[in-house]
Amino acid sequence: MLYPKQDENAAIPIANFISFILGLISLSALFLIKSITVFLPLLFAPMVCLTLCYLLKVSYSSANQPSESVSVNPIKLDLI
């Protein structure tokens, strides 16, 4: 029986390897896109809450800081 000659330097194994790598990259990209569309609505409420808490913290800290430019103005009472 004659064995077929295999060309080990052919482009088919290289093309198979490149297509396998591109397939993995495309499946990973597809999974990432689907994951983002599922989890993005779940991230909306925590982002709003964190934004409002940050604004509350900043406004509270700026309201409670003593201003150094405030000076006491004496009141002059004129009695008749």
Sine and cosine of phi, psi and omega as CSV:
sin_phi,cos_phi,sin_psi,cos_psi,sin_omega,cos_omega
0.00,0.00,0.71,-0.70,0.00,-1.00
-1.00,0.00,0.77,-0.64,0.06,-1.00
-1.00,0.04,0.68,-0.73,0.01,-1.00
-0.94,0.35,0.59,-0.80,0.04,-1.00
-0.96,0.27,0.76,-0.65,0.06,-1.00
-0.97,-0.25,0.74,-0.67,0.04,-1.00
-1.00,-0.03,0.97,-0.26,-0.06,-1.00
-0.97,0.24,-0.24,0.97,0.01,-1.00
-0.99,-0.16,0.31,0.95,-0.05,-1.00
-0.96,0.27,0.25,-0.97,-0.03,-1.00
-1.00,0.08,-0.18,0.98,-0.06,-1.00
-0.89,0.45,-0.74,0.68,0.02,-1.00
-0.88,0.47,-0.59,0.81,0.02,-1.00
-0.93,0.37,-0.65,0.76,0.03,-1.00
-0.92,0.40,-0.61,0.79,0.05,-1.00
-0.90,0.44,-0.68,0.73,0.00,-1.00
-0.90,0.44,-0.70,0.71,-0.01,-1.00
-0.91,0.42,-0.66,0.75,0.01,-1.00
-0.93,0.37,-0.55,0.83,0.06,-1.00
-0.90,0.43,-0.71,0.71,0.01,-1.00
-0.90,0.43,-0.69,0.72,0.03,-1.00
-0.90,0.43,-0.59,0.81,0.06,-1.00
-0.90,0.43,-0.67,0.74,0.04,-1.00
-0.90,0.43,-0.64,0.77,0.02,-1.00
-0.91,0.42,-0.67,0.74,-0.01,-1.00
-0.93,0.36,-0.61,0.80,0.07,-1.00
-0.92,0.40,-0.61,0.79,0.04,-1.00
-0.91,0.41,-0.66,0.75,0.02,-1.00
-0.91,0.41,-0.65,0.76,0.03,-1.00
-0.89,0.45,-0.68,0.73,0.03,-1.00
-0.89,0.45,-0.65,0.76,0.00,-1.00
-0.90,0.43,-0.68,0.73,0.00,-1.00
-0.91,0.42,-0.68,0.73,0.02,-1.00
-0.91,0.41,-0.60,0.80,0.02,-1.00
-0.91,0.41,-0.66,0.75,0.00,-1.00
-0.90,0.43,-0.66,0.75,-0.01,-1.00
-0.93,0.37,-0.43,0.90,0.03,-1.00
-0.99,0.15,-0.69,0.73,-0.14,-0.99
-1.00,-0.01,-0.24,0.97,-0.03,-1.00
-0.90,0.44,-0.68,0.73,0.07,-1.00
-0.90,0.44,-0.46,0.89,0.02,-1.00
-0.96,0.27,-0.35,0.94,0.02,-1.00
-1.00,0.06,-0.16,0.99,-0.08,-1.00
-0.92,0.40,-0.75,0.66,-0.04,-1.00
-0.89,0.45,-0.72,0.69,0.05,-1.00
-0.90,0.44,-0.55,0.83,0.02,-1.00
-0.92,0.39,-0.65,0.76,0.04,-1.00
-0.90,0.43,-0.68,0.74,0.00,-1.00
-0.90,0.44,-0.70,0.72,0.02,-1.00
-0.90,0.43,-0.62,0.79,0.03,-1.00
-0.90,0.43,-0.71,0.71,0.00,-1.00
-0.93,0.38,-0.61,0.79,0.05,-1.00
-0.91,0.41,-0.63,0.77,0.04,-1.00
-0.90,0.44,-0.69,0.73,0.02,-1.00
-0.90,0.44,-0.62,0.78,0.04,-1.00
-0.91,0.42,-0.67,0.74,0.00,-1.00
-0.90,0.43,-0.69,0.72,-0.02,-1.00
-0.92,0.40,-0.68,0.73,-0.01,-1.00
-0.94,0.35,-0.58,0.82,0.01,-1.00
-0.94,0.35,-0.66,0.76,-0.03,-1.00
-0.94,0.33,-0.55,0.83,0.02,-1.00
-0.97,0.26,-0.44,0.90,0.02,-1.00
-0.97,0.23,-0.48,0.88,-0.06,-1.00
-1.00,-0.06,-0.06,1.00,0.02,-1.00
-0.98,0.21,0.75,-0.66,0.06,-1.00
-0.95,0.30,0.73,-0.69,0.01,-1.00
-1.00,0.08,0.76,-0.65,-0.04,-1.00
-0.98,0.21,-0.28,0.96,-0.04,-1.00
-1.00,0.05,-0.04,1.00,-0.01,-1.00
-0.98,0.18,0.81,-0.59,0.05,-1.00
-0.85,-0.52,0.45,-0.89,-0.01,-1.00
-0.99,0.15,0.84,-0.55,0.05,-1.00
-0.99,-0.13,0.88,-0.48,0.02,-1.00
-0.94,0.34,0.58,-0.81,0.00,-1.00
-0.99,-0.12,0.77,-0.64,0.02,-1.00
-0.98,-0.20,0.86,-0.50,0.02,-1.00
-0.97,-0.22,0.82,-0.57,0.07,-1.00
-0.99,-0.15,0.93,-0.38,0.04,-1.00
-0.99,-0.10,0.67,-0.74,-0.03,-1.00
-1.00,0.09,0.00,0.00,0.00,0.00
